[in-house]
């Protein structure tokens, strides 16, 4: 694929941040702008799943609607920097951001965020999704790895990675008719039961994912986290009583979580809800009420990553000189580390059917 030093218009690829089946991600220097770095995503034009063109279209739409002047950290969406092709590859350049919520949570001592921090994140999730939905886009892959901190403000959260996003409105602004069935799109752990059942995605399904993430953030896990079978995960989501899990140091689940879950469950009772928007403002108000009961406002919550000294993000690599047939005796610490590695790869995997 592309290597460090490659020039994509005014962007010079530097350190490769990650690589996988869907392409590469580089940190890049912007020629003529020494004060700011960019991130460039690269995808082969022969890739089985073409995601970058769609992500470019969505990101440009979000920037045109909410940040036409290209102001830094003014919206929950990264600034679009550029797009093009080179040597059989597509590339997309955008604003650089900080650590993602998946890595930050896993770096905490108990693998969970505090309840106030989790409520703050949920409110920001719903706000960003409302903005995205209001201009006609569904995200369809809401997960912790797709929320990142701002580089210059630990209170600023970005929603990113729009490769699987979809326009759900017609050119005249009316909603597209519901498809009889739809392929599975998203990350197994966080998709709604509707997606498991191959139903067409709606705005409610993005909120379902945000709700599951909020539960995981407070509890530290979801009951189906170690399941790989799609049907077993679906059945567990249907039958699990999330209200009876242990929510951090608190004796009961925050009231707003029960209210939001009730709205989500009601949305599944009638096909007509596919065309109705979720009550975003009411959900955010319920979250703010819960924060108020705990002595906080959205502007005053002391977020966990502002007070906890996090270790560096784990980097995993395979030693090409290791002997594959030699049996290794793993200590409990190494066993847990290996499991964490597998879980991170599983969480970030995208399922296509």
C-alpha positions in Angstrom: 0.0 0.0 0.0 1.2 3.6 0.4 4.3 4.3 2.4 5.5 7.2 4.6 6.8 10.1 2.5 4.1 9.7 -0.2 2.6 13.1 -1.2 -1.1 13.4 -1.6 -1.7 16.9 -2.9 -0.6 19.2 0.0 -0.4 16.3 2.5 2.8 14.3 3.1 2.2 11.0 4.8 4.4 10.5 7.9 3.8 8.0 10.7 1.3 5.2 9.9 -1.1 5.1 12.9 -2.9 1.8 12.0 -3.5 -0.7 9.2 -6.2 -3.2 8.6 -8.4 -4.9 6.1 -10.1 -1.6 5.3 -6.9 0.4 4.6 -4.3 2.5 6.3 -4.4 5.6 8.5 -1.5 8.1 8.5 -0.5 11.2 10.4 0.3 13.7 7.7 2.1 17.0 7.4 0.2 19.8 5.7 2.6 21.6 3.4 2.6 25.3 4.3 1.0 24.8 7.6 3.5 23.8 10.3 1.0 24.5 13.2 -1.4 21.7 12.4 -1.3 18.0 11.5 -3.8 16.1 9.5 -4.9 12.5 9.5 -5.1 10.7 6.1 -7.1 7.5 5.5 -6.1 5.4 2.6 -8.2 2.7 0.7 -7.4 0.7 -2.3 -9.7 1.3 -5.3 -9.9 -2.5 -5.6 -11.0 -3.0 -2.0 -14.0 -5.4 -1.6 -15.9 -2.8 0.5 -15.6 0.7 -0.8 -16.1 3.0 2.3 -13.9 6.1 1.8 -16.0 7.8 -0.9 -19.1 7.5 1.2 -17.2 8.8 4.3 -16.0 11.8 2.3 -19.5 12.6 1.1 -20.9 12.5 4.7 -18.0 14.4 6.2 -18.3 17.2 3.6 -22.0 17.4 4.2 -21.5 17.7 7.9 -18.9 20.4 7.5 -21.0 22.4 5.0 -24.0 22.3 7.4 -22.2 23.0 10.7 -18.8 24.3 10.1 -18.6 26.2 6.8 -15.8 28.4 8.0 -13.6 25.5 9.1 -13.3 26.5 12.8 -11.3 24.3 15.1 -13.3 22.2 17.6 -16.5 24.0 16.9 -18.7 21.0 16.2 -18.6 17.2 17.1 -17.4 16.5 13.5 -13.8 16.6 12.3 -12.9 19.3 9.7 -12.6 18.0 6.2 -9.2 18.7 4.7 -9.1 17.0 1.3 -9.9 14.0 -0.9 -8.3 12.5 -4.0 -6.7 9.4 -5.6 -3.1 8.4 -6.2 -1.6 5.2 -7.7 -4.8 3.2 -7.4 -5.7 4.4 -3.9 -8.2 6.8 -2.5 -7.3 9.1 0.3 -9.2 11.3 2.7 -7.6 14.0 4.8 -9.2 15.4 7.9 -8.5 17.1 11.2 -6.4 15.1 13.7 -8.1 14.2 17.0 -7.0 12.6 20.3 -7.6 9.2 22.0 -10.8 7.3 21.5 -13.3 6.3 24.2 -12.7 2.6 23.8 -9.0 2.9 24.7 -9.7 5.4 27.4 -12.2 3.1 29.1 -10.0 0.1 28.9 -7.2 2.0 30.5 -9.3 2.7 33.6 -8.6 0.5 36.7 -12.1 -1.1 36.7 -12.7 -1.0 32.9 -15.5 1.6 33.3 -16.1 5.3 33.5 -17.8 7.0 36.4 -21.5 7.6 36.1 -21.2 11.4 35.6 -18.6 10.9 32.9 -20.8 8.2 31.2 -23.8 10.5 31.3 -21.7 13.4 29.8 -20.7 11.0 26.9 -24.2 9.8 26.3 -25.5 13.4 26.1 -22.8 14.3 23.6 -23.5 11.2 21.6 -27.2 12.0 21.3 -26.5 15.6 20.4 -24.0 14.6 17.6 -26.5 12.0 16.3 -29.3 14.6 16.2 -27.2 16.9 14.2 -26.2 14.2 11.8 -29.8 12.9 11.4 -31.2 16.4 10.9 -29.3 16.7 7.6 -30.4 13.3 6.4 -27.6 10.9 7.4 -27.6 7.8 9.6 -24.3 6.7 11.1 -24.9 2.9 11.3 -21.7 2.1 13.1 -21.9 3.9 16.5 -19.3 2.5 18.8 -16.7 3.8 21.4 -13.8 3.6 19.0 -15.7 6.1 16.8 -15.8 8.8 19.5 -12.5 10.7 20.1 -11.3 13.6 22.3 -10.2 16.9 20.8 -6.5 17.5 20.7 -6.8 20.8 22.5 -9.8 20.3 24.7 -10.5 17.2 26.8 -14.2 18.1 27.0 -14.7 18.2 23.2 -15.8 14.9 21.7 -15.9 14.0 18.0 -18.1 11.5 16.3 -16.2 10.0 13.3 -15.9 7.2 10.8 -18.8 7.6 8.4 -17.8 4.8 6.0 -21.1 2.9 6.6 -23.3 6.0 6.9 -26.4 6.2 4.7 -28.7 9.0 3.5 -32.2 8.2 4.6 -34.0 11.1 2.9 -34.9 11.8 -0.7 -33.7 14.9 -2.5 -37.0 16.6 -1.7 -36.5 16.0 2.1 -39.0 13.3 2.5 -38.0 10.0 4.1 -37.1 7.1 1.9 -39.5 4.2 2.2 -38.6 1.5 4.5 -36.9 -1.4 2.8 -38.4 -4.9 3.3 -35.0 -6.2 4.5 -31.5 -4.8 4.8 -28.0 -6.3 5.2 -26.3 -6.4 8.6 -24.3 -3.2 9.0 -22.4 -2.3 12.2 -20.4 -3.8 15.1 -22.0 -6.8 16.6 -21.7 -5.7 20.2 -23.6 -2.4 19.7 -26.1 -2.9 17.0 -29.9 -3.0 17.8 -32.0 -6.1 17.7 -33.6 -4.6 14.5 -30.2 -4.8 12.8 -29.8 -8.4 13.9 -33.2 -9.2 12.3 -32.0 -7.6 9.0 -34.5 -4.7 9.3 -33.9 -1.4 7.6 -32.0 1.0 9.9 -33.6 4.2 11.2 -32.6 7.0 13.5 -33.6 4.9 16.5 -31.0 2.3 15.8 -28.2 4.8 16.2 -29.6 5.7 19.6 -29.8 2.1 20.6 -26.1 1.8 20.0 -25.4 4.9 22.1 -27.6 3.4 24.9 -25.6 0.2 24.8 -22.4 2.1 25.0 -23.6 4.1 28.0 -24.5 0.9 29.7 -21.0 -0.6 29.0 -19.3 2.7 30.2 -21.0 2.5 33.6 -21.1 -1.2 34.2 -17.8 -2.1 32.5 -19.2 -4.7 30.2 -22.3 -5.9 28.3 -23.7 -9.3 29.0 -23.0 -10.5 25.5 -19.5 -9.1 25.2 -17.7 -12.5 24.9 -20.2 -14.0 22.5 -19.3 -14.3 18.8 -22.5 -16.0 17.5 -24.8 -13.5 16.0 -28.0 -15.3 17.1 -26.8 -15.8 20.6 -26.0 -12.1 20.9 -29.4 -11.2 19.5 -31.2 -13.5 22.0 -29.2 -12.1 24.9 -30.0 -8.5 23.9 -33.7 -9.4 23.9 -33.7 -11.2 27.2 -31.0 -9.4 29.3 -32.3 -7.2 32.2 -29.8 -4.4 31.9 -31.5 -2.4 34.8 -30.2 -5.0 37.3 -26.6 -4.7 36.4 -24.2 -2.9 38.8 -23.8 0.7 37.6 -20.5 1.9 39.0 -20.6 2.7 42.7 -24.3 3.5 42.6 -27.0 1.2 44.0 -29.5 1.6 41.1 -29.3 2.6 37.4 -29.6 6.3 36.6 -33.2 7.2 36.0 -32.5 8.6 32.6 -31.3 5.2 31.4 -34.6 3.6 32.2 -36.5 6.4 30.5 -34.4 6.2 27.3 -34.7 2.4 27.3 -38.5 2.7 27.5 -38.5 5.1 24.5 -36.3 2.7 22.6 -38.5 -0.3 23.4 -41.7 1.6 22.4 -40.0 2.4 19.0 -40.0 -1.3 18.3 -43.7 -1.8 18.9 -45.0 -0.4 15.7 -43.5 0.0 12.1 -44.7 3.6 12.1 -41.8 4.6 14.5 -39.4 4.0 11.6 -40.5 7.4 10.2 -40.6 9.2 13.6 -37.6 11.0 15.0 -36.4 10.0 18.5 -37.1 12.6 21.2 -33.5 13.9 21.3 -34.1 17.0 23.4 -36.1 15.0 26.0 -33.4 12.4 26.3 -30.8 15.1 26.8 -33.0 16.8 29.4 -33.3 13.6 31.3 -29.6 13.1 31.3 -29.0 16.7 32.5 -31.6 16.1 35.3 -29.6 13.1 36.5 -26.4 15.1 36.4 -28.1 17.8 38.4 -29.1 15.3 41.1 -25.4 14.4 41.4 -24.4 18.1 41.7 -23.1 18.6 38.1 -23.9 20.4 34.9 -22.6 19.4 31.5 -20.1 22.3 31.8 -18.9 21.2 35.2 -18.5 17.4 35.1 -15.0 16.5 35.9 -14.3 13.9 33.3 -12.4 10.8 34.2 -9.6 11.3 31.7 -9.0 14.8 33.1 -8.0 13.4 36.5 -6.7 9.9 35.9 -3.2 9.4 34.6 -3.7 6.9 31.8 -0.9 4.6 30.6 0.1 4.8 26.9 -2.3 3.1 24.5 -1.3 -0.5 24.1 0.6 -1.4 20.9 0.5 -5.1 19.8 2.8 -6.6 17.2 3.8 -10.1 16.1 7.4 -11.1 16.4 8.3 -12.5 12.9 11.1 -14.6 14.5 9.0 -16.4 17.1 8.6 -20.1 16.9 5.0 -20.9 16.2 5.1 -24.5 17.4 6.7 -23.7 20.8 4.2 -23.9 23.6 4.2 -20.7 25.7 3.2 -20.7 29.4 1.3 -17.5 30.0 1.0 -15.9 33.4 -2.4 -14.6 34.5 -1.3 -11.1 33.6 -0.2 -12.1 30.1 -3.4 -14.1 29.6 -5.5 -11.1 30.5 -3.4 -8.9 28.2 -3.9 -11.4 25.4 -7.7 -11.5 26.0 -7.8 -7.7 26.0 -6.0 -7.7 22.6 -8.5 -10.1 21.2 -11.4 -8.2 22.6 -10.2 -4.9 21.1 -9.9 -6.5 17.7 -13.4 -8.0 18.1 -15.0 -4.8 19.2 -13.5 -2.8 16.2 -14.5 -5.5 13.7 -17.2 -4.7 11.3 -19.7 -7.4 10.3 -21.0 -7.7 6.7 -23.7 -10.1 5.7 
